[in-house]
Amino acid sequence: MTAKRATAEVIVMSSAEQATDEAAALFKQAICHAVADRRVCNLALAGGTTPHDLYQKLADDVYDCDVPWASVNVFFGDERDVPHDHVDSNYHTAQRALLDHAPIPPEQINPMPADAEDLAAAAAEYEQIIRQILPGEPIPQFDLILLGMGGDGHTASLFPRTDALSESRKLVVSHHVPVLGRNRMTFTYPLINAVRHVMFLITGEDKADAVAVVLGDDKRARKQIPAAQVNPTDGKLTIVLDVAAARKTDLKPAAE
């Protein structure tokens, strides 16, 4: 079943595997449309565990479809404060699962320098790289941003009760996340909400409470959930769920 809430298209699938397949199809479609319209697709990948299967699915199909990978510029929506070859690095996960297999020129892949000594300067530098490559004023416009969501409602590295949530000028920030005891680098809302298409892939029963708030009508509760503040100004918002993540809503999967 597909349902619309405000600007969001919400798609519920019967399993995490089917949700991943649906997200992969939409991901490839977005690349094809961007390249057909503008000759390039500027996209940002998500970190965390949920996108891993999506990246593997895309890698499995990389030579079986007409996706113009060579015309893709890759960025990352957030990163952990570890080297790029660290097992916890979002870049490392995407590299091993997808980027090592997709025929994207290496110079078009832009990992976040989240292990730099001066993280504030590194975040500002990453913002400048984005501004140099992407079109759009005053805010560059990505063609596609992939996001996940944690059980606490965080998305990218926008965590509840952190200063990054209120950032209105900087497009990329590095900040301390007390609940993790670690630093993170992340896109901010101004950059995310300028996108042409943002897609959430959310699976698992542990996300159900936050999903119910994101899709609910309680404005006060929604303000406490960072993912609920993703609302593209002129772009498209797609939320792909499995039935476990959607279990506290009234939405039913496509197979039912």
ChimeraX commands (.cxc) that place a marker at each C-alpha (Angstrom):
marker #1 position 0.00,0.00,0.00 radius 0.5
marker #1 position 1.18,3.54,-0.73 radius 0.5
marker #1 position -0.11,6.45,1.33 radius 0.5
marker #1 position 0.59,10.17,1.30 radius 0.5
marker #1 position 0.97,12.37,4.36 radius 0.5
marker #1 position 1.63,16.03,3.52 radius 0.5
marker #1 position 4.59,15.92,1.12 radius 0.5
marker #1 position 5.60,12.38,2.10 radius 0.5
marker #1 position 5.05,9.21,0.12 radius 0.5
marker #1 position 5.03,6.30,2.56 radius 0.5
marker #1 position 5.59,2.80,1.19 radius 0.5
marker #1 position 5.19,-0.25,3.42 radius 0.5
marker #1 position 6.57,-3.63,2.35 radius 0.5
marker #1 position 6.01,-7.04,3.94 radius 0.5
marker #1 position 9.63,-7.65,4.92 radius 0.5
marker #1 position 12.93,-5.89,5.32 radius 0.5
marker #1 position 14.16,-7.63,2.18 radius 0.5
marker #1 position 11.23,-6.34,0.14 radius 0.5
marker #1 position 11.69,-2.86,1.58 radius 0.5
marker #1 position 15.33,-2.99,0.53 radius 0.5
marker #1 position 14.35,-4.10,-2.98 radius 0.5
marker #1 position 11.85,-1.24,-3.25 radius 0.5
marker #1 position 14.41,1.28,-2.01 radius 0.5
marker #1 position 16.96,-0.03,-4.52 radius 0.5
marker #1 position 14.51,0.41,-7.38 radius 0.5
marker #1 position 13.70,3.97,-6.30 radius 0.5
marker #1 position 17.40,4.75,-5.79 radius 0.5
marker #1 position 18.30,3.65,-9.32 radius 0.5
marker #1 position 15.30,5.47,-10.77 radius 0.5
marker #1 position 16.37,8.71,-9.07 radius 0.5
marker #1 position 19.87,8.43,-10.54 radius 0.5
marker #1 position 18.53,7.79,-14.04 radius 0.5
marker #1 position 16.11,10.72,-13.87 radius 0.5
marker #1 position 18.75,13.13,-12.55 radius 0.5
marker #1 position 21.26,12.22,-15.25 radius 0.5
marker #1 position 18.61,12.37,-17.96 radius 0.5
marker #1 position 17.53,15.84,-16.80 radius 0.5
marker #1 position 20.84,17.39,-15.70 radius 0.5
marker #1 position 23.57,15.02,-16.98 radius 0.5
marker #1 position 24.74,14.33,-13.42 radius 0.5
marker #1 position 23.37,12.91,-10.18 radius 0.5
marker #1 position 24.66,14.34,-6.91 radius 0.5
marker #1 position 23.72,12.01,-4.09 radius 0.5
marker #1 position 24.50,11.50,-0.42 radius 0.5
marker #1 position 24.64,8.06,1.18 radius 0.5
marker #1 position 23.50,7.10,4.66 radius 0.5
marker #1 position 25.41,5.34,7.40 radius 0.5
marker #1 position 24.27,2.85,9.99 radius 0.5
marker #1 position 23.35,-0.79,9.55 radius 0.5
marker #1 position 20.10,-0.61,7.57 radius 0.5
marker #1 position 21.61,0.69,4.29 radius 0.5
marker #1 position 24.19,-2.11,4.13 radius 0.5
marker #1 position 21.81,-4.58,2.49 radius 0.5
marker #1 position 20.65,-1.85,0.12 radius 0.5
marker #1 position 24.23,-1.19,-0.97 radius 0.5
marker #1 position 24.80,-4.88,-1.52 radius 0.5
marker #1 position 21.60,-5.11,-3.56 radius 0.5
marker #1 position 22.72,-2.19,-5.73 radius 0.5
marker #1 position 26.14,-3.78,-6.16 radius 0.5
marker #1 position 24.58,-7.10,-7.22 radius 0.5
marker #1 position 22.67,-5.28,-9.96 radius 0.5
marker #1 position 25.40,-2.84,-10.95 radius 0.5
marker #1 position 26.03,-4.40,-14.37 radius 0.5
marker #1 position 22.48,-5.62,-14.93 radius 0.5
marker #1 position 20.80,-2.27,-15.45 radius 0.5
marker #1 position 21.21,1.01,-17.27 radius 0.5
marker #1 position 22.14,3.12,-14.26 radius 0.5
marker #1 position 24.71,5.73,-15.41 radius 0.5
marker #1 position 27.07,5.29,-12.45 radius 0.5
marker #1 position 29.86,7.19,-14.19 radius 0.5
marker #1 position 27.75,10.35,-13.93 radius 0.5
marker #1 position 27.25,10.09,-10.17 radius 0.5
marker #1 position 28.94,12.26,-7.52 radius 0.5
marker #1 position 28.87,10.58,-4.12 radius 0.5
marker #1 position 28.83,12.34,-0.75 radius 0.5
marker #1 position 27.92,11.21,2.77 radius 0.5
marker #1 position 25.21,12.63,4.99 radius 0.5
marker #1 position 27.12,11.88,8.17 radius 0.5
marker #1 position 30.20,10.17,9.51 radius 0.5
marker #1 position 31.73,8.84,12.70 radius 0.5
marker #1 position 35.01,10.20,14.06 radius 0.5
marker #1 position 37.11,7.29,12.82 radius 0.5
marker #1 position 39.54,6.80,9.90 radius 0.5
marker #1 position 38.05,5.87,6.53 radius 0.5
marker #1 position 39.35,2.30,6.78 radius 0.5
marker #1 position 37.84,1.73,10.24 radius 0.5
marker #1 position 35.11,-0.89,10.55 radius 0.5
marker #1 position 32.77,1.74,12.07 radius 0.5
marker #1 position 33.23,4.21,9.21 radius 0.5
marker #1 position 30.14,4.87,7.12 radius 0.5
marker #1 position 32.41,5.39,4.13 radius 0.5
marker #1 position 34.13,2.05,4.74 radius 0.5
marker #1 position 30.77,0.26,4.86 radius 0.5
marker #1 position 29.57,1.86,1.63 radius 0.5
marker #1 position 32.93,1.32,-0.04 radius 0.5
marker #1 position 33.05,-2.41,0.62 radius 0.5
marker #1 position 29.37,-3.04,-0.10 radius 0.5
marker #1 position 28.85,-0.76,-3.12 radius 0.5
marker #1 position 31.51,1.71,-4.16 radius 0.5
marker #1 position 34.19,-0.90,-4.86 radius 0.5
marker #1 position 31.77,-2.49,-7.33 radius 0.5
marker #1 position 30.03,0.45,-9.02 radius 0.5
marker #1 position 31.91,2.05,-11.95 radius 0.5
marker #1 position 32.05,5.49,-10.33 radius 0.5
marker #1 position 35.30,7.40,-10.96 radius 0.5
marker #1 position 37.21,7.57,-7.65 radius 0.5
marker #1 position 37.57,11.34,-7.89 radius 0.5
marker #1 position 33.75,11.61,-7.77 radius 0.5
marker #1 position 33.54,9.93,-4.35 radius 0.5
marker #1 position 33.79,12.38,-1.46 radius 0.5
marker #1 position 34.08,10.86,2.02 radius 0.5
marker #1 position 33.69,13.08,5.07 radius 0.5
marker #1 position 37.00,13.87,6.88 radius 0.5
marker #1 position 35.46,13.13,10.26 radius 0.5
marker #1 position 38.73,11.90,11.79 radius 0.5
marker #1 position 40.49,15.25,11.30 radius 0.5
marker #1 position 42.17,16.91,14.27 radius 0.5
marker #1 position 40.18,20.12,13.72 radius 0.5
marker #1 position 36.67,18.82,13.14 radius 0.5
marker #1 position 35.05,22.24,12.83 radius 0.5
marker #1 position 37.48,23.19,10.06 radius 0.5
marker #1 position 36.96,19.80,8.39 radius 0.5
marker #1 position 33.18,20.30,8.40 radius 0.5
marker #1 position 33.58,23.76,6.86 radius 0.5
marker #1 position 35.90,22.30,4.22 radius 0.5
marker #1 position 33.37,19.60,3.35 radius 0.5
marker #1 position 30.68,22.24,2.98 radius 0.5
marker #1 position 32.92,24.12,0.55 radius 0.5
marker #1 position 33.49,20.97,-1.51 radius 0.5
marker #1 position 29.73,20.53,-1.76 radius 0.5
marker #1 position 29.30,24.16,-2.81 radius 0.5
marker #1 position 31.98,23.81,-5.48 radius 0.5
marker #1 position 30.42,20.72,-7.06 radius 0.5
marker #1 position 26.67,21.14,-6.60 radius 0.5
marker #1 position 24.45,23.78,-8.18 radius 0.5
marker #1 position 22.10,25.91,-6.14 radius 0.5
marker #1 position 22.14,29.25,-4.35 radius 0.5
marker #1 position 22.16,30.07,-1.52 radius 0.5
marker #1 position 22.00,26.35,-0.65 radius 0.5
marker #1 position 23.34,23.61,-2.96 radius 0.5
marker #1 position 20.73,21.10,-4.08 radius 0.5
marker #1 position 21.36,17.38,-3.96 radius 0.5
marker #1 position 19.43,15.19,-6.36 radius 0.5
marker #1 position 19.06,12.40,-3.79 radius 0.5
marker #1 position 19.81,12.05,-0.09 radius 0.5
marker #1 position 19.42,8.62,1.48 radius 0.5
marker #1 position 18.60,8.60,5.18 radius 0.5
marker #1 position 17.94,6.03,7.87 radius 0.5
marker #1 position 16.50,6.48,11.34 radius 0.5
marker #1 position 17.46,5.19,14.76 radius 0.5
marker #1 position 15.09,3.99,17.44 radius 0.5
marker #1 position 15.46,7.37,19.14 radius 0.5
marker #1 position 14.37,9.13,15.96 radius 0.5
marker #1 position 17.81,10.43,14.98 radius 0.5
marker #1 position 18.66,10.69,11.31 radius 0.5
marker #1 position 22.08,11.29,9.77 radius 0.5
marker #1 position 23.88,12.39,12.95 radius 0.5
marker #1 position 21.10,14.73,14.02 radius 0.5
marker #1 position 20.42,13.35,17.50 radius 0.5
marker #1 position 17.76,14.47,19.97 radius 0.5
marker #1 position 18.76,17.33,22.26 radius 0.5
marker #1 position 21.94,18.26,20.38 radius 0.5
marker #1 position 22.99,21.68,19.12 radius 0.5
marker #1 position 23.11,20.56,15.49 radius 0.5
marker #1 position 19.30,20.48,15.41 radius 0.5
marker #1 position 19.08,24.26,15.65 radius 0.5
marker #1 position 21.85,25.05,13.14 radius 0.5
marker #1 position 20.42,27.35,10.48 radius 0.5
marker #1 position 23.48,28.68,8.63 radius 0.5
marker #1 position 26.11,25.96,8.40 radius 0.5
marker #1 position 25.33,23.11,6.01 radius 0.5
marker #1 position 27.77,20.64,7.57 radius 0.5
marker #1 position 28.74,20.56,11.24 radius 0.5
marker #1 position 30.83,18.47,13.58 radius 0.5
marker #1 position 29.44,18.10,17.08 radius 0.5
marker #1 position 29.61,16.02,20.22 radius 0.5
marker #1 position 26.79,13.52,20.78 radius 0.5
marker #1 position 26.54,12.94,24.54 radius 0.5
marker #1 position 24.48,9.76,24.30 radius 0.5
marker #1 position 27.30,8.21,22.26 radius 0.5
marker #1 position 30.19,9.94,23.98 radius 0.5
marker #1 position 31.61,10.55,20.51 radius 0.5
marker #1 position 31.89,13.24,17.87 radius 0.5
marker #1 position 29.98,13.07,14.61 radius 0.5
marker #1 position 29.98,15.06,11.39 radius 0.5
marker #1 position 26.61,15.60,9.73 radius 0.5
marker #1 position 24.53,17.45,7.19 radius 0.5
marker #1 position 22.18,19.95,8.80 radius 0.5
marker #1 position 18.51,20.56,8.06 radius 0.5
marker #1 position 19.08,23.49,5.65 radius 0.5
marker #1 position 21.11,21.25,3.33 radius 0.5
marker #1 position 18.87,18.18,3.70 radius 0.5
marker #1 position 15.66,20.11,3.15 radius 0.5
marker #1 position 16.97,21.77,-0.03 radius 0.5
marker #1 position 17.17,18.36,-1.74 radius 0.5
marker #1 position 15.21,17.33,-4.81 radius 0.5
marker #1 position 14.44,13.90,-3.36 radius 0.5
marker #1 position 15.10,12.52,0.11 radius 0.5
marker #1 position 14.44,8.85,0.78 radius 0.5
marker #1 position 14.25,7.15,4.16 radius 0.5
marker #1 position 14.76,3.40,4.43 radius 0.5
marker #1 position 13.57,2.29,7.87 radius 0.5
marker #1 position 13.27,-1.33,8.94 radius 0.5
marker #1 position 12.91,-3.18,12.21 radius 0.5
marker #1 position 10.51,-3.35,15.14 radius 0.5
marker #1 position 12.78,-1.14,17.27 radius 0.5
marker #1 position 11.92,1.82,14.99 radius 0.5
marker #1 position 8.14,1.41,15.34 radius 0.5
marker #1 position 7.58,3.94,18.11 radius 0.5
marker #1 position 9.55,6.66,16.33 radius 0.5
marker #1 position 7.88,5.86,12.99 radius 0.5
marker #1 position 4.46,6.25,14.61 radius 0.5
marker #1 position 5.43,9.72,15.82 radius 0.5
marker #1 position 6.95,10.74,12.47 radius 0.5
marker #1 position 3.74,9.75,10.67 radius 0.5
marker #1 position 1.40,10.93,13.41 radius 0.5
marker #1 position -0.42,14.21,13.99 radius 0.5
marker #1 position 0.98,15.10,17.42 radius 0.5
marker #1 position 3.02,18.21,16.61 radius 0.5
marker #1 position 4.58,18.39,20.06 radius 0.5
marker #1 position 5.77,14.78,19.86 radius 0.5
marker #1 position 7.05,15.26,16.30 radius 0.5
marker #1 position 9.25,18.15,17.44 radius 0.5
marker #1 position 11.15,15.72,19.66 radius 0.5
marker #1 position 12.02,13.43,16.75 radius 0.5
marker #1 position 14.83,14.70,14.49 radius 0.5
marker #1 position 13.69,12.59,11.52 radius 0.5
marker #1 position 10.29,14.29,11.64 radius 0.5
marker #1 position 11.93,17.63,10.85 radius 0.5
marker #1 position 13.06,16.43,7.43 radius 0.5
marker #1 position 10.65,18.21,5.11 radius 0.5
marker #1 position 12.04,19.22,1.70 radius 0.5
marker #1 position 11.12,22.77,0.73 radius 0.5
marker #1 position 10.41,21.93,-2.90 radius 0.5
marker #1 position 11.56,18.34,-3.17 radius 0.5
marker #1 position 10.07,14.89,-2.77 radius 0.5
marker #1 position 10.05,12.89,0.48 radius 0.5
marker #1 position 9.77,9.10,0.31 radius 0.5
marker #1 position 9.66,6.84,3.36 radius 0.5
marker #1 position 10.14,3.11,2.73 radius 0.5
marker #1 position 9.23,0.88,5.69 radius 0.5
marker #1 position 8.98,-2.79,6.41 radius 0.5
marker #1 position 5.90,-4.06,8.24 radius 0.5
marker #1 position 7.80,-4.29,11.52 radius 0.5
marker #1 position 8.71,-0.61,11.47 radius 0.5
marker #1 position 5.13,0.31,10.49 radius 0.5
marker #1 position 3.42,-1.92,13.06 radius 0.5
marker #1 position 2.20,0.99,15.23 radius 0.5
marker #1 position 0.58,2.78,12.29 radius 0.5
marker #1 position -2.56,1.85,10.38 radius 0.5
marker #1 position -0.60,1.26,7.16 radius 0.5
marker #1 position -0.56,-2.19,5.63 radius 0.5
marker #1 position 2.06,-3.72,3.36 radius 0.5
marker #1 position 1.60,-3.90,-0.39 radius 0.5
marker #1 position 1.11,-7.69,-0.36 radius 0.5
marker #1 position -1.98,-7.49,1.88 radius 0.5
marker link #1:1,2 radius 0.2
marker link #1:2,3 radius 0.2
marker link #1:3,4 radius 0.2
marker link #1:4,5 radius 0.2
marker link #1:5,6 radius 0.2
marker link #1:6,7 radius 0.2
marker link #1:7,8 radius 0.2
marker link #1:8,9 radius 0.2
marker link #1:9,10 radius 0.2
marker link #1:10,11 radius 0.2
marker link #1:11,12 radius 0.2
marker link #1:12,13 radius 0.2
marker link #1:13,14 radius 0.2
marker link #1:14,15 radius 0.2
marker link #1:15,16 radius 0.2
marker link #1:16,17 radius 0.2
marker link #1:17,18 radius 0.2
marker link #1:18,19 radius 0.2
marker link #1:19,20 radius 0.2
marker link #1:20,21 radius 0.2
marker link #1:21,22 radius 0.2
marker link #1:22,23 radius 0.2
marker link #1:23,24 radius 0.2
marker link #1:24,25 radius 0.2
marker link #1:25,26 radius 0.2
marker link #1:26,27 radius 0.2
marker link #1:27,28 radius 0.2
marker link #1:28,29 radius 0.2
marker link #1:29,30 radius 0.2
marker link #1:30,31 radius 0.2
marker link #1:31,32 radius 0.2
marker link #1:32,33 radius 0.2
marker link #1:33,34 radius 0.2
marker link #1:34,35 radius 0.2
marker link #1:35,36 radius 0.2
marker link #1:36,37 radius 0.2
marker link #1:37,38 radius 0.2
marker link #1:38,39 radius 0.2
marker link #1:39,40 radius 0.2
marker link #1:40,41 radius 0.2
marker link #1:41,42 radius 0.2
marker link #1:42,43 radius 0.2
marker link #1:43,44 radius 0.2
marker link #1:44,45 radius 0.2
marker link #1:45,46 radius 0.2
marker link #1:46,47 radius 0.2
marker link #1:47,48 radius 0.2
marker link #1:48,49 radius 0.2
marker link #1:49,50 radius 0.2
marker link #1:50,51 radius 0.2
marker link #1:51,52 radius 0.2
marker link #1:52,53 radius 0.2
marker link #1:53,54 radius 0.2
marker link #1:54,55 radius 0.2
marker link #1:55,56 radius 0.2
marker link #1:56,57 radius 0.2
marker link #1:57,58 radius 0.2
marker link #1:58,59 radius 0.2
marker link #1:59,60 radius 0.2
marker link #1:60,61 radius 0.2
marker link #1:61,62 radius 0.2
marker link #1:62,63 radius 0.2
marker link #1:63,64 radius 0.2
marker link #1:64,65 radius 0.2
marker link #1:65,66 radius 0.2
marker link #1:66,67 radius 0.2
marker link #1:67,68 radius 0.2
marker link #1:68,69 radius 0.2
marker link #1:69,70 radius 0.2
marker link #1:70,71 radius 0.2
marker link #1:71,72 radius 0.2
marker link #1:72,73 radius 0.2
marker link #1:73,74 radius 0.2
marker link #1:74,75 radius 0.2
marker link #1:75,76 radius 0.2
marker link #1:76,77 radius 0.2
marker link #1:77,78 radius 0.2
marker link #1:78,79 radius 0.2
marker link #1:79,80 radius 0.2
marker link #1:80,81 radius 0.2
marker link #1:81,82 radius 0.2
marker link #1:82,83 radius 0.2
marker link #1:83,84 radius 0.2
marker link #1:84,85 radius 0.2
marker link #1:85,86 radius 0.2
marker link #1:86,87 radius 0.2
marker link #1:87,88 radius 0.2
marker link #1:88,89 radius 0.2
marker link #1:89,90 radius 0.2
marker link #1:90,91 radius 0.2
marker link #1:91,92 radius 0.2
marker link #1:92,93 radius 0.2
marker link #1:93,94 radius 0.2
marker link #1:94,95 radius 0.2
marker link #1:95,96 radius 0.2
marker link #1:96,97 radius 0.2
marker link #1:97,98 radius 0.2
marker link #1:98,99 radius 0.2
marker link #1:99,100 radius 0.2
marker link #1:100,101 radius 0.2
marker link #1:101,102 radius 0.2
marker link #1:102,103 radius 0.2
marker link #1:103,104 radius 0.2
marker link #1:104,105 radius 0.2
marker link #1:105,106 radius 0.2
marker link #1:106,107 radius 0.2
marker link #1:107,108 radius 0.2
marker link #1:108,109 radius 0.2
marker link #1:109,110 radius 0.2
marker link #1:110,111 radius 0.2
marker link #1:111,112 radius 0.2
marker link #1:112,113 radius 0.2
marker link #1:113,114 radius 0.2
marker link #1:114,115 radius 0.2
marker link #1:115,116 radius 0.2
marker link #1:116,117 radius 0.2
marker link #1:117,118 radius 0.2
marker link #1:118,119 radius 0.2
marker link #1:119,120 radius 0.2
marker link #1:120,121 radius 0.2
marker link #1:121,122 radius 0.2
marker link #1:122,123 radius 0.2
marker link #1:123,124 radius 0.2
marker link #1:124,125 radius 0.2
marker link #1:125,126 radius 0.2
marker link #1:126,127 radius 0.2
marker link #1:127,128 radius 0.2
marker link #1:128,129 radius 0.2
marker link #1:129,130 radius 0.2
marker link #1:130,131 radius 0.2
marker link #1:131,132 radius 0.2
marker link #1:132,133 radius 0.2
marker link #1:133,134 radius 0.2
marker link #1:134,135 radius 0.2
marker link #1:135,136 radius 0.2
marker link #1:136,137 radius 0.2
marker link #1:137,138 radius 0.2
marker link #1:138,139 radius 0.2
marker link #1:139,140 radius 0.2
marker link #1:140,141 radius 0.2
marker link #1:141,142 radius 0.2
marker link #1:142,143 radius 0.2
marker link #1:143,144 radius 0.2
marker link #1:144,145 radius 0.2
marker link #1:145,146 radius 0.2
marker link #1:146,147 radius 0.2
marker link #1:147,148 radius 0.2
marker link #1:148,149 radius 0.2
marker link #1:149,150 radius 0.2
marker link #1:150,151 radius 0.2
marker link #1:151,152 radius 0.2
marker link #1:152,153 radius 0.2
marker link #1:153,154 radius 0.2
marker link #1:154,155 radius 0.2
marker link #1:155,156 radius 0.2
marker link #1:156,157 radius 0.2
marker link #1:157,158 radius 0.2
marker link #1:158,159 radius 0.2
marker link #1:159,160 radius 0.2
marker link #1:160,161 radius 0.2
marker link #1:161,162 radius 0.2
marker link #1:162,163 radius 0.2
marker link #1:163,164 radius 0.2
marker link #1:164,165 radius 0.2
marker link #1:165,166 radius 0.2
marker link #1:166,167 radius 0.2
marker link #1:167,168 radius 0.2
marker link #1:168,169 radius 0.2
marker link #1:169,170 radius 0.2
marker link #1:170,171 radius 0.2
marker link #1:171,172 radius 0.2
marker link #1:172,173 radius 0.2
marker link #1:173,174 radius 0.2
marker link #1:174,175 radius 0.2
marker link #1:175,176 radius 0.2
marker link #1:176,177 radius 0.2
marker link #1:177,178 radius 0.2
marker link #1:178,179 radius 0.2
marker link #1:179,180 radius 0.2
marker link #1:180,181 radius 0.2
marker link #1:181,182 radius 0.2
marker link #1:182,183 radius 0.2
marker link #1:183,184 radius 0.2
marker link #1:184,185 radius 0.2
marker link #1:185,186 radius 0.2
marker link #1:186,187 radius 0.2
marker link #1:187,188 radius 0.2
marker link #1:188,189 radius 0.2
marker link #1:189,190 radius 0.2
marker link #1:190,191 radius 0.2
marker link #1:191,192 radius 0.2
marker link #1:192,193 radius 0.2
marker link #1:193,194 radius 0.2
marker link #1:194,195 radius 0.2
marker link #1:195,196 radius 0.2
marker link #1:196,197 radius 0.2
marker link #1:197,198 radius 0.2
marker link #1:198,199 radius 0.2
marker link #1:199,200 radius 0.2
marker link #1:200,201 radius 0.2
marker link #1:201,202 radius 0.2
marker link #1:202,203 radius 0.2
marker link #1:203,204 radius 0.2
marker link #1:204,205 radius 0.2
marker link #1:205,206 radius 0.2
marker link #1:206,207 radius 0.2
marker link #1:207,208 radius 0.2
marker link #1:208,209 radius 0.2
marker link #1:209,210 radius 0.2
marker link #1:210,211 radius 0.2
marker link #1:211,212 radius 0.2
marker link #1:212,213 radius 0.2
marker link #1:213,214 radius 0.2
marker link #1:214,215 radius 0.2
marker link #1:215,216 radius 0.2
marker link #1:216,217 radius 0.2
marker link #1:217,218 radius 0.2
marker link #1:218,219 radius 0.2
marker link #1:219,220 radius 0.2
marker link #1:220,221 radius 0.2
marker link #1:221,222 radius 0.2
marker link #1:222,223 radius 0.2
marker link #1:223,224 radius 0.2
marker link #1:224,225 radius 0.2
marker link #1:225,226 radius 0.2
marker link #1:226,227 radius 0.2
marker link #1:227,228 radius 0.2
marker link #1:228,229 radius 0.2
marker link #1:229,230 radius 0.2
marker link #1:230,231 radius 0.2
marker link #1:231,232 radius 0.2
marker link #1:232,233 radius 0.2
marker link #1:233,234 radius 0.2
marker link #1:234,235 radius 0.2
marker link #1:235,236 radius 0.2
marker link #1:236,237 radius 0.2
marker link #1:237,238 radius 0.2
marker link #1:238,239 radius 0.2
marker link #1:239,240 radius 0.2
marker link #1:240,241 radius 0.2
marker link #1:241,242 radius 0.2
marker link #1:242,243 radius 0.2
marker link #1:243,244 radius 0.2
marker link #1:244,245 radius 0.2
marker link #1:245,246 radius 0.2
marker link #1:246,247 radius 0.2
marker link #1:247,248 radius 0.2
marker link #1:248,249 radius 0.2
marker link #1:249,250 radius 0.2
marker link #1:250,251 radius 0.2
marker link #1:251,252 radius 0.2
marker link #1:252,253 radius 0.2
marker link #1:253,254 radius 0.2
marker link #1:254,255 radius 0.2
marker link #1:255,256 radius 0.2
view
